[in-house]
Amino acid sequence: MARIHVTQYEEAEGRLKEIYDDLIQKRGKLADVHMIQSLRPESIVKHMELYLEIMFSKSELSRAEREMIAVVVSASNQCEYCQQHHGEALNHYWKNEDRLLRLRSDFRNADLSEREQLLCAYAQKLTLHPGVFTNDDGTSALKEVGISDSAILDATLVVAYFNFVNRIVQGLGVQLEEDAGNGYNY
């Protein structure tokens, strides 16, 4: 149960109602991670802009790679909400529930390519141990497999974004919806 007041769709008025309606139209439904920000409606808009930029803009990283990073970050943070939502988004591409479960428990056992393994290792280390990074901690290995500086930036943005969202979800008690994942537009 949320630890702060959340304005439900039925109670929403004015700008908040417009934002909720827009999310339903564009995303297929309204997620609890958006409604938790109902006391600051414009933060929902800015949040979605950031999410769309990081997860859907043109990148050398595929959509599946970005969702994979999101799952690894969320698993590292033990954020069930984001693991579930972004695991389902990733499985939209992978179509392999067993592989997804292995990714969530230990990415090293998920039959990943070297590139994917290195992206996951980078995501996990930056999530769990950001203070131990040195001048290249992980980036040189990414470059050695052909990942450009631009793609490394994109991976870092995904890691940072999901650490941000995991903190919102866990700090404010966002609960997994009963129909999690069903109906979202990927």
N, C-alpha and C positions, 0 to 999 in steps of 0.2 A: 504494500500500500504506500502511496506517495506520502512523503513527509511534509509536504507543503500543500497549500490549496491549489487545486487544478480546476480550471473552468472547463466543464464538459461541453460537448458540442451543443447540446440542447439548451444550455445556459448562455452560450456565447452571443454577444451583441456587437454591433458596429464593426470596427476594424478587425477585431479578433474573429468574428463570424466570417468576414470576407477572407481572411487568411485561412481559416479552417476549410471553407468551401473551395478555395483555390488548391489547397493540398489534396483534397478529395478528388477534385477534377484531374489534377496532374499525376497524382501518385496512386489513385485507385481507392485510397482510404486514409484515415487519419491515425497516425501512430502515437502511442503514449509518450514517446520521446519528444514529440513536438508539443503535445498538450502540457507537458510539465513546465513549459516556458510560457504558459498562458498569461501569467502576471506581467509579462513583458512581450507583448505581441510582435513588435518589430524584431525582437531577437530571433523569433521563429523564422522570419523572412531572411534575415542575415545568415542564420544557421543553414537554411536550405541553399542559399546562394553559395556558401562555402562548400557544403556537401557536394553540390552539383559540379562546382569547379574542380574539386579534388578528385571526385570519383567518376565523372563522366566527360570531362574535357579531353581534348586530343592529347595523347601521351604515347610514348614508346611502350609504356606498361599497358598490358591488356586490361580489360575490365576484370577478367578472371584473376589476374595477378593482384590487382588492387583489392578485390574482395578477399583473396587469400591472405594478404597482409592484414586486412581488417580483422579477419578471424584469428590470426596468430596474436595480434595485439590484444584482442578481447579475451582470448583464452589465457594469455599471460596475466591479464588483470582479473581473471575469473568473473568476467562480465557475461552472464548467461544471456541477457537480453540481446546484446550485440552479436554474440556468438551464434545465436539462433537466427536472427534476422539476416546477418551477412553470410552465415553458413548456407542458408537457403538461397541467397542470391548467388553465391559461388557454385552451389550445386546445380543451379540453372545452366551453368556452363559445363561443369564436370559430369553431372549425371551419374554420380557414384557416391552413395551415402556412406559406404564403408570407408572409402578414402577420406571423405570429409570428417568422419569420426576420428580417424587416425590423425588427421591434421590438427583437430582440436585437442587431442590428448598429447601428441608429440609429433610435430611436423617432420622430424627426421625419419619417421616410419610411414610416411604418406605417399611413397612412390613419386617423389618430386624430381624434376630435372635439376641439374646443378644450379642453373640460374634461379629456379624457384627456391631451392634449399638456401642459397645465399641471401635472397630477398627475405625469407622467413627468419633466418638467423640474425640479419640486420634488424628486422622489426622487433624481434624478441629482445635483443640486447639493448636497443635504444629504449624500449619500454621498461625493462627491468633494471637496467644499469646505466642510465643516461650520464651519470657523473664520471664514469670510467672511460669515456670516449677520449682517444688521443687524436693526433692529427689525421689519421686515415682509418681508424678503427672500423673496419668493415667495408669502407668505400673502395679501397684498392682491390679487394677480392671481387666486388661487383664490377669494377671497371675491367678486370681481367677476363670476365665472361662476356664482355661487350656491352655492358650497361653504361649508357652515357651519363654525363653530369646532369643533364636535364631529367633523365629517368630516375637518377638517384635523388634529385630534389623532389620529384613526384612521389617516390617511395617514402621519403622523409615526411612529406606533407600528409600522406595517408596515415603513417604511424602517429604523428602529432595529433591529427584530427580525431583518431579513434581513442587515443588517450584522453583527449578533451571530452568526447562523448561518453566514454566509459565512466568518467568522474561525475558527469551529470546524472547518468542513470543510477550509479551505485550510491552517490551521495544523497540523492533526493528520493531514492526508493522506487524508481520506475519499475513496474512489474511487466512481465511478458504478457502480451495480449493472448486471449484464448485462441484466436485464429492467427497467431503470429505467422508472418510470411505469406499467407494466402491473400492474393489479390494485389500485391504490390507490382508496380511496373518496374522492371529491371532496366 
